[in-house]
């Protein structure tokens, strides 16, 4: 008989909670009625990378990206699947420098990876001026990173 350990059950419940939270969060309207959402799934994966240094998270990110594609952005099927997997891979690369990089440099790397994630998404999503896409991506990155930063500072320490 297959028994799940308590940590796996906790991850399953946390994953379901994050997914439900992501789906039901309202959008923030900025610039000409363009919307941004806090990406709780990306923040969740950032914490998973720092707590579980395993490449199995890339497959998990692939699955979450596919679910997010099917529920949230049906028009760009596969886009979030690819971006989430790539972003988790880049976040896992930070773990290789745990003993070398300071915490502030890790924060900078996480911020830049988030920016890459949202820039890539919005370049595909919108056919607008690049400066506009960059501003939307920057705001999305900024808000998501602030949520990550305060969660890390007050609740879940990564170092």
Secondary structure, 3 states (H helix, E strand, C coil): CCCCCHHHHHHHHHHHHHHHHHHHCCCEEECCCEEECCCHHHHHHHHHHHHCCCCHHHHHHHHHHHHHHHHCCHHHCCHHHHHHHHHHHHHHHHHHHCCCCCHHHHHHHHHHHHHHHHHHHHHHHCCCCHHHHHHHHHHHHHHHHHHHHHHHHHCCCCC
